[in-house]
Amino acid sequence: MNKQSIQHFSPSQRSWIRFKNHRRGYYSLWIFSILFFISLFAEFISNDRPMLVSYENEIYFPLWNEYPETIFGGDFATKTDFNDPYILEQLSKGDNWAIYPINPYSFDTINYYALIPNPAAPSVQNVLGTDDRGRDILARLIYGFRISVIFALILTIIAVVLGIIIGSIQGYVGGKTDLLLQRGIEIWGSMPQLYLLIIFTSMFQPGIVLLIVLLSLFVWIGLSDYVRAEFLRSRNLDYVNAAKALGQSNIQVMFRHILPNSLVPVVTFIPFTASSSILALTSLDYLGLGVPPGSPSLGELLAQGKENLDAWWISLTTFCVLVITLILLIFIGEGFRESMDSRKG
């Protein structure tokens, strides 16, 4: 595509063309999107319950419903363990059949039928091995990756919304308002986040919601500085003065005219905020301040790897997943930053 043809596109279209030409960022976005999309269907990929069962000419949906094992020829009215060798034998008799997920373990499934002690090395039963409680590593990585990315996306959205609102008010209004808000942000940003997390997690039950609330109090500060600088630079330009002369309100001028021309730092900030959020959740889980015990977590797997140094598969696989995720996000951020630079042609 030559330079003359590019001039016929809008600025957003030219940015997208520049991003596609940044192969590393473009392909990283595709890979990350595919991995995240697959993780959204973790229950269909890794689960200890079949998706569909046909037993004695009756159809059952164990993935959505609980069934006692007496239905499938068991002796007790307890929840069916579909990895029990007896149940597997019953479901394979005659015309009976069952459709299992690719990995027949959920994140909390304990493999009671393993032939070697836990933590068990990778085998045919458990492709990436088990942890010290007999839970499948592959299942916990899939579910843990999904939780980490969703957590990062929610925190990033909060950071973008708060950063834009506060930064735009500072930059557009200026004067004493900007001075007071900036001093308040500096004081607020100097508060020790880790100590606050320790205090609140000791007072309340640790969980994703509590972490999002606490971290969202600080994560917007970095972005607000960039938005403030863009609004300070743009508030006296000709197109802003023209909009004011036409009688448009301050809200319209801020978010209809200045903000669309100040999105460069916002867009480039998003992948790096997401990567830092994943690192924050992993670090807190590693310290035991993150998700509730038993939940799938990359940080909890790293802590298990530290406690079981001979079980190399725990640390190695978790480390690879974490590093690949962060590298993809960094490459995406680099691609966005290059695409927003109009000097690239």
C-alpha contacts under 8 A as a table, 3 or more apart, distances in Angstrom:
res1	aa1	res2	aa2	distance
1	M	5	S	6.72
1	M	6	I	7.12
2	N	5	S	5.64
2	N	6	I	6.58
3	K	6	I	5.18
3	K	7	Q	6.62
3	K	345	G	7.60
4	Q	7	Q	5.43
4	Q	8	H	7.43
5	S	8	H	5.70
5	S	9	F	7.67
6	I	9	F	5.63
6	I	14	R	6.76
7	Q	10	S	7.78
9	F	12	S	8.00
9	F	13	Q	5.72
9	F	14	R	6.05
10	S	13	Q	5.16
10	S	14	R	6.22
11	P	14	R	5.08
11	P	15	S	6.17
12	S	15	S	5.01
12	S	16	W	6.29
13	Q	16	W	5.08
13	Q	17	I	6.26
14	R	17	I	5.02
14	R	18	R	6.22
15	S	18	R	5.09
15	S	19	F	6.14
15	S	339	S	4.84
15	S	340	M	5.78
15	S	342	S	7.75
16	W	19	F	4.92
16	W	20	K	6.17
16	W	339	S	6.69
17	I	20	K	5.11
17	I	21	N	6.24
17	I	339	S	7.68
18	R	21	N	5.06
18	R	22	H	6.42
18	R	338	E	7.25
18	R	339	S	4.79
18	R	344	K	7.69
18	R	345	G	7.90
19	F	22	H	5.07
19	F	23	R	7.68
19	F	25	G	7.13
19	F	26	Y	6.34
19	F	335	G	5.62
19	F	336	F	6.32
19	F	338	E	6.96
19	F	339	S	4.74
20	K	23	R	6.16
20	K	25	G	7.83
20	K	26	Y	5.41
21	N	26	Y	7.59
22	H	25	G	5.68
22	H	26	Y	6.09
22	H	335	G	5.79
22	H	338	E	7.60
22	H	339	S	7.82
23	R	26	Y	5.03
23	R	27	Y	5.91
24	R	27	Y	5.55
24	R	28	S	6.01
24	R	331	F	6.29
24	R	332	I	7.66
24	R	335	G	7.26
25	G	28	S	5.01
25	G	29	L	6.14
25	G	328	L	7.76
25	G	331	F	4.80
25	G	332	I	4.33
25	G	333	G	7.25
25	G	334	E	6.51
25	G	335	G	4.45
25	G	336	F	7.52
26	Y	29	L	5.25
26	Y	30	W	6.56
26	Y	332	I	6.88
26	Y	335	G	6.88
27	Y	30	W	5.04
27	Y	31	I	6.15
28	S	31	I	5.08
28	S	32	F	5.96
28	S	328	L	5.14
28	S	329	L	7.42
28	S	331	F	6.37
28	S	332	I	6.01
29	L	32	F	5.23
29	L	33	S	5.97
29	L	328	L	7.14
29	L	329	L	7.74
29	L	332	I	5.82
30	W	33	S	5.15
30	W	34	I	6.11
31	I	34	I	5.22
31	I	35	L	6.18
31	I	328	L	7.82
32	F	35	L	5.17
32	F	36	F	6.11
32	F	325	T	7.38
32	F	328	L	6.49
32	F	329	L	7.73
33	S	36	F	5.19
33	S	37	F	5.97
34	I	37	F	5.04
34	I	38	I	6.12
35	L	38	I	5.19
35	L	39	S	6.23
36	F	39	S	5.03
36	F	40	L	6.40
36	F	146	R	6.70
36	F	149	V	7.46
37	F	40	L	5.29
37	F	41	F	7.30
38	I	41	F	5.62
38	I	42	A	6.95
39	S	42	A	4.95
39	S	142	I	6.11
39	S	143	Y	6.97
39	S	145	F	7.31
39	S	146	R	5.53
40	L	146	R	6.64
41	F	44	F	5.49
41	F	45	I	6.52
42	A	45	I	4.94
42	A	46	S	5.70
42	A	47	N	7.73
42	A	142	I	6.61
42	A	143	Y	6.47
43	E	46	S	5.56
43	E	47	N	5.54
43	E	106	S	7.59
44	F	47	N	6.65
44	F	51	M	7.25
44	F	101	P	5.66
44	F	102	I	7.99
45	I	101	P	5.03
45	I	102	I	5.44
45	I	103	N	6.16
46	S	101	P	5.67
46	S	102	I	6.25
46	S	103	N	4.52
46	S	104	P	5.76
46	S	105	Y	5.52
46	S	106	S	5.53
46	S	107	F	7.99
46	S	139	A	5.79
46	S	142	I	7.94
47	N	50	P	7.40
47	N	100	Y	7.87
47	N	101	P	6.09
47	N	103	N	6.49
47	N	104	P	5.13
47	N	105	Y	4.51
47	N	106	S	4.13
47	N	107	F	7.74
47	N	139	A	7.80
48	D	81	D	7.94
48	D	82	F	6.59
48	D	83	N	6.83
48	D	100	Y	7.92
48	D	101	P	7.86
48	D	103	N	7.94
48	D	104	P	4.73
48	D	105	Y	4.23
48	D	106	S	5.28
48	D	109	T	6.78
49	R	62	P	5.86
49	R	63	L	5.66
49	R	81	D	7.87
49	R	82	F	5.94
49	R	100	Y	6.86
49	R	101	P	7.84
49	R	104	P	7.17
49	R	105	Y	7.87
50	P	53	V	6.66
50	P	61	F	7.45
50	P	62	P	5.88
50	P	63	L	6.05
50	P	82	F	7.43
50	P	98	A	6.30
50	P	99	I	5.47
50	P	100	Y	4.25
50	P	101	P	6.45
50	P	104	P	7.99
51	M	61	F	5.94
51	M	62	P	6.14
51	M	63	L	5.11
51	M	98	A	7.64
51	M	99	I	5.72
51	M	100	Y	5.89
51	M	101	P	6.93
52	L	59	I	7.20
52	L	60	Y	5.96
52	L	61	F	4.99
52	L	62	P	6.67
52	L	63	L	7.52
52	L	98	A	5.72
52	L	99	I	5.30
52	L	100	Y	7.46
53	V	59	I	5.72
53	V	60	Y	5.02
53	V	61	F	6.35
53	V	62	P	7.38
53	V	91	L	7.88
53	V	96	N	7.73
53	V	97	W	5.98
53	V	98	A	4.28
53	V	99	I	6.46
54	S	57	N	6.12
54	S	58	E	5.50
54	S	59	I	4.63
54	S	60	Y	6.32
54	S	91	L	7.81
54	S	95	D	7.99
54	S	96	N	5.37
54	S	97	W	5.30
54	S	98	A	6.17
55	Y	58	E	5.28
55	Y	59	I	6.57
55	Y	60	Y	7.74
55	Y	72	F	7.08
55	Y	91	L	6.59
55	Y	95	D	7.62
55	Y	96	N	4.81
55	Y	97	W	6.76
56	E	95	D	7.35
56	E	96	N	6.31
57	N	95	D	7.87
57	N	96	N	7.56
61	F	64	W	5.87
61	F	65	N	6.07
62	P	65	N	4.90
62	P	66	E	5.96
62	P	67	Y	6.90
63	L	66	E	7.93
66	E	79	K	6.55
66	E	80	T	7.67
67	Y	71	I	7.09
67	Y	79	K	5.89
67	Y	80	T	6.10
68	P	71	I	6.00
68	P	72	F	7.86
68	P	76	F	7.31
68	P	77	A	4.90
68	P	78	T	5.01
68	P	79	K	4.67
68	P	80	T	5.28
69	E	72	F	5.33
69	E	73	G	6.54
69	E	74	G	4.79
69	E	75	D	6.99
69	E	76	F	6.22
69	E	77	A	5.99
69	E	78	T	6.17
69	E	79	K	6.11
69	E	80	T	4.45
69	E	81	D	7.49
69	E	87	I	7.96
70	T	73	G	5.11
70	T	74	G	4.36
70	T	75	D	5.63
70	T	76	F	5.87
70	T	77	A	5.75
70	T	78	T	7.99
71	I	74	G	6.98
72	F	87	I	6.88
72	F	90	Q	6.77
72	F	91	L	7.48
73	G	87	I	7.62
73	G	90	Q	6.94
74	G	87	I	7.37
81	D	84	D	5.52
81	D	87	I	7.36
82	F	87	I	5.98
82	F	88	L	6.59
83	N	87	I	7.09
83	N	88	L	6.58
83	N	104	P	7.74
84	D	87	I	5.30
84	D	88	L	6.21
84	D	113	Y	7.92
85	P	88	L	4.99
85	P	89	E	6.10
86	Y	89	E	5.07
86	Y	90	Q	6.27
87	I	90	Q	4.97
87	I	91	L	6.18
88	L	91	L	5.20
88	L	92	S	6.34
89	E	92	S	5.22
89	E	93	K	6.46
90	Q	93	K	5.46
90	Q	96	N	7.67
91	L	96	N	5.19
91	L	97	W	5.38
91	L	98	A	6.51
92	S	95	D	7.53
92	S	96	N	5.52
92	S	97	W	5.58
92	S	98	A	7.80
93	K	96	N	5.61
93	K	97	W	7.78
100	Y	103	N	7.84
100	Y	104	P	6.40
101	P	104	P	5.66
103	N	139	A	7.41
105	Y	108	D	7.91
105	Y	109	T	5.66
105	Y	136	D	6.49
105	Y	139	A	6.31
106	S	109	T	5.13
106	S	136	D	7.46
106	S	139	A	5.60
106	S	140	R	7.45
107	F	135	R	6.80
107	F	136	D	6.69
107	F	137	I	7.93
107	F	139	A	4.94
107	F	140	R	4.59
107	F	143	Y	6.66
107	F	295	S	7.80
107	F	296	P	6.17
108	D	135	R	6.18
108	D	136	D	7.96
108	D	140	R	7.76
108	D	294	G	7.12
108	D	295	S	7.77
108	D	296	P	7.85
109	T	134	G	7.85
109	T	135	R	5.53
109	T	136	D	7.00
110	I	133	R	6.88
110	I	134	G	4.93
110	I	135	R	4.65
110	I	136	D	7.30
111	N	114	A	5.79
111	N	134	G	5.41
111	N	135	R	6.29
111	N	136	D	7.54
112	Y	134	G	7.35
114	A	117	P	7.27
114	A	125	Q	7.83
116	I	120	A	6.22
117	P	120	A	5.90
118	N	130	T	6.60
118	N	131	D	6.51
118	N	132	D	5.17
118	N	133	R	6.43
118	N	134	G	5.48
119	P	129	G	7.27
119	P	130	T	5.21
119	P	131	D	4.65
119	P	132	D	4.30
119	P	133	R	6.88
119	P	134	G	6.21
119	P	311	A	6.62
120	A	129	G	5.33
120	A	130	T	5.09
120	A	131	D	6.96
120	A	132	D	7.86
120	A	134	G	7.37
120	A	311	A	7.79
121	A	128	L	7.18
121	A	129	G	4.57
121	A	130	T	6.71
121	A	311	A	7.13
121	A	313	W	6.95
122	P	125	Q	7.93
122	P	126	N	5.72
122	P	127	V	5.06
122	P	128	L	4.57
122	P	129	G	3.81
122	P	130	T	7.44
122	P	313	W	7.46
123	S	126	N	5.17
123	S	127	V	5.31
123	S	128	L	7.16
123	S	129	G	6.36
124	V	127	V	5.79
126	N	129	G	4.85
126	N	130	T	6.69
126	N	136	D	6.26
126	N	137	I	7.72
126	N	138	L	7.76
127	V	138	L	7.05
128	L	136	D	7.35
128	L	137	I	5.67
128	L	138	L	5.67
128	L	313	W	6.78
128	L	317	T	7.68
129	G	136	D	6.25
129	G	137	I	5.82
129	G	138	L	7.66
129	G	313	W	6.89
129	G	314	I	7.75
130	T	133	R	7.48
130	T	134	G	5.14
130	T	135	R	5.13
130	T	136	D	4.58
130	T	137	I	5.18
130	T	314	I	7.79
131	D	134	G	5.32
131	D	135	R	5.50
131	D	136	D	6.71
131	D	137	I	6.38
131	D	304	Q	7.36
131	D	314	I	6.80
132	D	135	R	7.53
132	D	304	Q	7.45
132	D	308	N	7.81
135	R	140	R	7.78
136	D	139	A	5.50
136	D	140	R	6.45
137	I	140	R	5.16
137	I	141	L	6.10
137	I	314	I	7.06
138	L	141	L	5.12
138	L	142	I	6.29
139	A	142	I	5.25
139	A	143	Y	6.29
140	R	143	Y	5.26
140	R	144	G	5.62
140	R	296	P	5.17
140	R	297	S	7.02
141	L	144	G	4.96
141	L	145	F	5.83
141	L	296	P	7.29
141	L	297	S	7.43
141	L	298	L	6.80
141	L	318	T	6.99
141	L	321	V	7.74
142	I	145	F	5.29
142	I	146	R	6.43
143	Y	146	R	5.16
143	Y	147	I	6.32
143	Y	296	P	5.89
143	Y	297	S	7.69
144	G	147	I	5.17
144	G	148	S	6.13
144	G	296	P	4.68
144	G	297	S	4.49
144	G	298	L	5.68
145	F	148	S	5.14
145	F	149	V	6.20
145	F	297	S	7.60
145	F	298	L	7.17
145	F	321	V	7.94
146	R	149	V	5.32
146	R	150	I	6.12
147	I	150	I	5.27
147	I	151	F	5.94
147	I	296	P	7.83
147	I	297	S	7.59
148	S	151	F	5.13
148	S	152	A	6.11
148	S	278	I	5.62
148	S	281	L	7.01
148	S	282	T	7.89
148	S	297	S	7.69
148	S	298	L	7.94
149	V	152	A	4.96
149	V	153	L	6.09
149	V	274	A	7.74
149	V	278	I	6.84
150	I	153	L	5.07
150	I	154	I	6.18
151	F	154	I	5.33
151	F	155	L	6.17
151	F	208	I	7.51
151	F	212	I	7.50
151	F	277	S	7.46
151	F	278	I	7.43
152	A	155	L	5.16
152	A	156	T	5.93
152	A	273	T	7.73
152	A	274	A	4.85
152	A	275	S	7.28
152	A	277	S	5.04
152	A	278	I	5.69
153	L	156	T	5.02
153	L	157	I	6.15
153	L	274	A	6.29
154	I	157	I	5.23
154	I	158	I	6.33
154	I	212	I	7.81
155	L	158	I	5.15
155	L	159	A	6.10
155	L	212	I	6.33
155	L	215	L	7.68
155	L	216	S	6.27
155	L	219	V	7.67
155	L	274	A	7.56
155	L	277	S	7.01
156	T	159	A	4.94
156	T	160	V	6.09
156	T	270	I	6.47
156	T	273	T	5.99
156	T	274	A	5.86
156	T	277	S	7.74
157	I	160	V	5.15
157	I	161	V	6.17
158	I	161	V	5.25
158	I	162	L	6.06
158	I	216	S	6.49
158	I	220	W	7.41
159	A	162	L	5.40
159	A	163	G	5.65
159	A	216	S	6.56
159	A	219	V	5.61
159	A	220	W	4.13
159	A	221	I	7.89
159	A	223	L	7.34
160	V	163	G	5.10
160	V	164	I	5.92
160	V	220	W	6.63
160	V	223	L	7.05
160	V	266	V	7.05
160	V	270	I	7.68
161	V	164	I	5.37
161	V	165	I	6.23
162	L	165	I	5.21
162	L	166	I	6.01
162	L	220	W	5.95
162	L	224	S	7.66
163	G	166	I	5.47
163	G	167	G	5.63
163	G	220	W	4.83
163	G	221	I	6.46
163	G	222	G	7.69
163	G	223	L	5.23
163	G	224	S	4.12
163	G	225	D	7.92
163	G	227	V	7.21
164	I	167	G	5.24
164	I	168	S	5.69
164	I	223	L	7.42
164	I	224	S	6.05
164	I	227	V	6.15
165	I	168	S	5.40
165	I	169	I	6.30
165	I	224	S	7.96
166	I	169	I	5.29
166	I	170	Q	6.29
166	I	224	S	6.24
166	I	228	R	7.99
167	G	170	Q	5.15
167	G	171	G	6.10
167	G	223	L	7.72
167	G	224	S	4.23
167	G	225	D	6.21
167	G	226	Y	7.45
167	G	227	V	4.98
167	G	228	R	4.25
167	G	229	A	8.00
167	G	231	F	7.84
168	S	171	G	5.16
168	S	172	Y	5.79
168	S	224	S	7.70
168	S	227	V	6.07
168	S	228	R	5.54
168	S	231	F	6.06
168	S	254	M	7.17
168	S	259	L	7.99
169	I	172	Y	5.37
169	I	173	V	5.74
169	I	174	G	7.69
169	I	178	D	7.66
169	I	228	R	7.66
170	Q	173	V	5.71
170	Q	174	G	5.48
170	Q	177	T	6.56
170	Q	178	D	4.45
170	Q	181	L	6.99
170	Q	182	Q	7.80
170	Q	228	R	5.82
171	G	174	G	5.41
171	G	178	D	6.80
171	G	227	V	7.47
171	G	228	R	4.37
171	G	229	A	6.43
171	G	230	E	7.35
171	G	231	F	4.62
171	G	232	L	4.55
171	G	235	R	7.73
172	Y	228	R	7.75
172	Y	231	F	5.62
172	Y	232	L	6.19
172	Y	235	R	6.01
172	Y	254	M	7.30
173	V	177	T	6.70
173	V	178	D	6.85
174	G	177	T	5.85
174	G	178	D	4.61
174	G	179	L	7.43
174	G	232	L	7.59
175	G	178	D	5.46
175	G	179	L	6.35
176	K	179	L	4.89
176	K	180	L	5.95
177	T	180	L	5.34
177	T	181	L	6.09
178	D	181	L	5.27
178	D	182	Q	5.91
179	L	182	Q	5.19
179	L	183	R	6.22
180	L	183	R	5.27
180	L	184	G	6.13
181	L	184	G	4.99
181	L	185	I	6.04
182	Q	185	I	5.06
182	Q	186	E	6.20
183	R	186	E	5.11
183	R	187	I	6.30
184	G	187	I	5.16
184	G	188	W	6.04
185	I	188	W	4.97
185	I	189	G	5.81
185	I	221	I	7.21
186	E	189	G	5.17
186	E	190	S	6.27
187	I	190	S	5.32
187	I	191	M	7.01
188	W	191	M	5.65
188	W	218	F	7.93
189	G	218	F	6.57
189	G	221	I	7.21
192	P	195	Y	5.60
192	P	196	L	6.51
193	Q	196	L	5.13
193	Q	197	L	6.21
193	Q	215	L	7.96
194	L	197	L	5.06
194	L	198	I	6.22
195	Y	198	I	5.06
195	Y	199	I	6.17
196	L	199	I	5.11
196	L	200	F	6.12
197	L	200	F	5.26
197	L	201	T	5.88
197	L	211	L	7.95
197	L	214	L	7.18
197	L	289	L	7.47
198	I	201	T	5.30
198	I	202	S	6.17
198	I	289	L	7.06
199	I	202	S	5.31
199	I	203	M	6.46
200	F	203	M	4.97
200	F	204	F	5.96
201	T	204	F	5.17
201	T	205	Q	6.23
201	T	206	P	5.40
201	T	289	L	6.57
202	S	205	Q	7.50
205	Q	292	P	7.67
206	P	210	L	6.55
206	P	211	L	7.61
206	P	289	L	6.63
206	P	290	G	6.10
206	P	291	V	5.88
206	P	292	P	5.62
207	G	210	L	5.43
207	G	211	L	6.36
207	G	290	G	6.30
207	G	291	V	4.64
207	G	292	P	5.61
208	I	211	L	5.13
208	I	212	I	6.12
208	I	290	G	7.18
208	I	291	V	5.80
209	V	212	I	5.14
209	V	213	V	6.21
210	L	213	V	5.19
210	L	214	L	6.19
211	L	214	L	5.19
211	L	215	L	5.91
211	L	290	G	7.02
212	I	215	L	5.33
212	I	216	S	5.72
213	V	216	S	5.33
213	V	217	L	6.69
214	L	217	L	5.55
214	L	218	F	7.67
215	L	218	F	5.64
215	L	219	V	6.02
216	S	219	V	5.20
216	S	220	W	6.84
217	L	220	W	7.26
218	F	221	I	5.86
219	V	222	G	6.94
219	V	273	T	7.97
220	W	223	L	5.57
220	W	224	S	6.24
221	I	224	S	5.29
221	I	225	D	6.72
222	G	225	D	5.65
222	G	226	Y	7.15
223	L	226	Y	5.35
223	L	227	V	6.35
223	L	265	P	7.61
223	L	266	V	6.92
223	L	269	F	7.01
224	S	227	V	5.08
224	S	228	R	5.90
225	D	228	R	5.11
225	D	229	A	6.27
226	Y	229	A	5.17
226	Y	230	E	6.34
226	Y	265	P	6.26
226	Y	266	V	7.88
227	V	230	E	5.13
227	V	231	F	6.22
227	V	262	S	6.97
227	V	265	P	7.15
227	V	266	V	7.44
228	R	231	F	5.22
228	R	232	L	6.10
229	A	232	L	5.11
229	A	233	R	6.21
230	E	233	R	5.13
230	E	234	S	6.16
230	E	262	S	5.75
231	F	234	S	5.06
231	F	235	R	5.67
231	F	258	I	6.80
231	F	259	L	7.75
231	F	262	S	7.28
232	L	235	R	5.70
232	L	236	N	7.99
233	R	236	N	7.25
233	R	237	L	7.88
234	S	237	L	5.37
234	S	240	V	7.44
234	S	258	I	6.61
235	R	240	V	6.16
235	R	241	N	7.96
235	R	258	I	7.30
236	N	240	V	6.39
236	N	241	N	6.53
237	L	240	V	5.51
237	L	241	N	6.45
238	D	241	N	5.13
238	D	242	A	6.07
239	Y	242	A	4.98
239	Y	243	A	6.23
240	V	243	A	5.13
240	V	244	K	6.34
240	V	253	V	6.73
240	V	257	H	7.03
240	V	258	I	7.25
241	N	244	K	5.07
241	N	245	A	6.13
242	A	245	A	4.99
242	A	246	L	6.31
243	A	246	L	5.15
243	A	247	G	6.79
243	A	248	Q	5.93
243	A	253	V	6.55
244	K	247	G	5.27
244	K	248	Q	5.42
244	K	249	S	7.18
244	K	250	N	7.83
244	K	253	V	7.16
245	A	248	Q	7.48
248	Q	252	Q	6.08
248	Q	253	V	6.51
249	S	252	Q	5.22
249	S	253	V	6.27
250	N	253	V	5.05
250	N	254	M	6.01
251	I	254	M	5.13
251	I	255	F	6.09
251	I	256	R	7.87
252	Q	255	F	5.51
252	Q	256	R	5.21
252	Q	257	H	7.21
253	V	256	R	5.55
253	V	257	H	5.24
253	V	258	I	6.37
254	M	257	H	5.99
254	M	258	I	5.13
254	M	259	L	6.02
255	F	258	I	6.07
255	F	259	L	4.98
255	F	260	P	7.17
256	R	259	L	6.44
256	R	260	P	6.73
257	H	260	P	6.06
257	H	261	N	6.92
258	I	261	N	5.41
258	I	262	S	6.28
259	L	262	S	4.88
259	L	263	L	6.31
260	P	263	L	5.68
261	N	264	V	7.68
262	S	265	P	7.07
262	S	266	V	7.65
263	L	266	V	4.96
263	L	267	V	6.01
264	V	267	V	5.48
264	V	268	T	6.25
264	V	337	R	7.54
264	V	340	M	5.97
265	P	268	T	5.23
265	P	269	F	5.77
266	V	269	F	5.08
266	V	270	I	6.50
267	V	270	I	5.54
267	V	336	F	6.80
267	V	337	R	7.81
268	T	271	P	6.75
268	T	272	F	7.55
268	T	333	G	5.59
268	T	334	E	7.57
268	T	336	F	5.47
268	T	337	R	5.22
269	F	272	F	5.58
269	F	273	T	6.10
269	F	333	G	7.33
270	I	273	T	5.17
270	I	274	A	6.21
270	I	333	G	7.38
271	P	274	A	5.02
271	P	275	S	6.24
271	P	329	L	5.40
271	P	330	I	6.58
271	P	332	I	6.57
271	P	333	G	5.10
272	F	275	S	5.10
272	F	276	S	6.17
272	F	329	L	6.85
272	F	330	I	6.41
272	F	333	G	6.37
273	T	276	S	5.15
273	T	277	S	6.09
274	A	277	S	5.07
274	A	278	I	6.32
274	A	329	L	7.52
275	S	278	I	5.18
275	S	279	L	6.28
275	S	325	T	7.98
275	S	326	L	5.65
275	S	329	L	6.24
275	S	330	I	7.46
276	S	279	L	5.00
276	S	280	A	6.05
277	S	280	A	4.94
277	S	281	L	6.21
278	I	281	L	5.23
278	I	282	T	6.12
279	L	282	T	5.08
279	L	283	S	6.01
280	A	283	S	5.16
280	A	284	L	6.15
281	L	284	L	5.18
281	L	285	D	6.07
281	L	290	G	6.48
281	L	299	G	7.40
282	T	285	D	5.15
282	T	286	Y	6.06
282	T	290	G	7.91
282	T	297	S	7.30
282	T	298	L	5.85
282	T	299	G	4.18
282	T	300	E	7.69
283	S	286	Y	5.01
283	S	287	L	6.36
283	S	299	G	6.02
284	L	287	L	5.08
284	L	288	G	6.14
284	L	289	L	4.93
284	L	290	G	4.88
284	L	299	G	7.18
285	D	288	G	4.87
285	D	289	L	5.53
285	D	290	G	4.27
285	D	291	V	6.34
285	D	297	S	6.88
285	D	298	L	7.55
285	D	299	G	4.62
285	D	300	E	5.49
286	Y	289	L	7.58
286	Y	290	G	7.80
286	Y	299	G	4.26
286	Y	300	E	5.19
286	Y	301	L	7.87
286	Y	302	L	6.56
286	Y	303	A	5.36
287	L	290	G	7.62
287	L	299	G	7.93
287	L	303	A	7.89
288	G	291	V	7.87
288	G	300	E	7.58
291	V	295	S	6.38
291	V	297	S	7.48
292	P	295	S	5.89
296	P	300	E	7.60
297	S	300	E	5.21
297	S	301	L	6.41
298	L	301	L	5.15
298	L	302	L	6.34
298	L	318	T	6.31
298	L	322	L	7.56
299	G	302	L	5.06
299	G	303	A	6.27
300	E	303	A	5.01
300	E	304	Q	6.25
301	L	304	Q	4.96
301	L	305	G	6.18
301	L	314	I	6.57
301	L	315	S	7.02
301	L	318	T	6.70
302	L	305	G	4.93
302	L	306	K	6.32
302	L	314	I	7.19
302	L	315	S	5.58
302	L	318	T	6.64
302	L	319	F	7.62
303	A	306	K	5.10
303	A	307	E	6.40
304	Q	307	E	5.06
304	Q	308	N	6.06
304	Q	314	I	7.25
304	Q	315	S	7.76
305	G	308	N	5.01
305	G	309	L	5.81
305	G	311	A	6.75
305	G	312	W	7.04
305	G	314	I	5.28
305	G	315	S	4.70
306	K	309	L	5.64
306	K	315	S	7.45
308	N	311	A	5.42
308	N	312	W	7.80
309	L	312	W	6.10
311	A	314	I	6.07
311	A	315	S	7.72
312	W	315	S	5.72
312	W	316	L	6.04
313	W	316	L	5.16
313	W	317	T	5.86
314	I	317	T	5.81
314	I	318	T	6.28
315	S	318	T	5.33
315	S	319	F	5.84
316	L	319	F	5.14
316	L	320	C	6.16
317	T	320	C	5.13
317	T	321	V	6.29
318	T	321	V	5.20
318	T	322	L	6.17
319	F	322	L	5.18
319	F	323	V	6.00
320	C	323	V	5.21
320	C	324	I	5.96
321	V	324	I	5.33
321	V	325	T	6.12
322	L	325	T	5.24
322	L	326	L	6.27
323	V	326	L	5.22
323	V	327	I	6.03
324	I	327	I	5.12
324	I	328	L	6.14
325	T	328	L	5.30
325	T	329	L	6.37
326	L	329	L	5.13
326	L	330	I	6.13
327	I	330	I	5.09
327	I	331	F	6.14
328	L	331	F	5.18
328	L	332	I	6.17
329	L	332	I	5.02
329	L	333	G	6.17
330	I	333	G	5.02
330	I	334	E	6.22
331	F	334	E	5.03
331	F	335	G	6.19
332	I	335	G	5.04
332	I	336	F	6.24
333	G	336	F	5.11
333	G	337	R	6.15
334	E	337	R	5.09
334	E	338	E	6.21
335	G	338	E	5.18
335	G	339	S	6.08
336	F	339	S	5.06
336	F	340	M	6.25
337	R	340	M	5.38
337	R	341	D	6.69
338	E	341	D	5.34
338	E	344	K	7.45
339	S	342	S	7.38
339	S	344	K	7.76
341	D	344	K	5.88
342	S	345	G	5.90
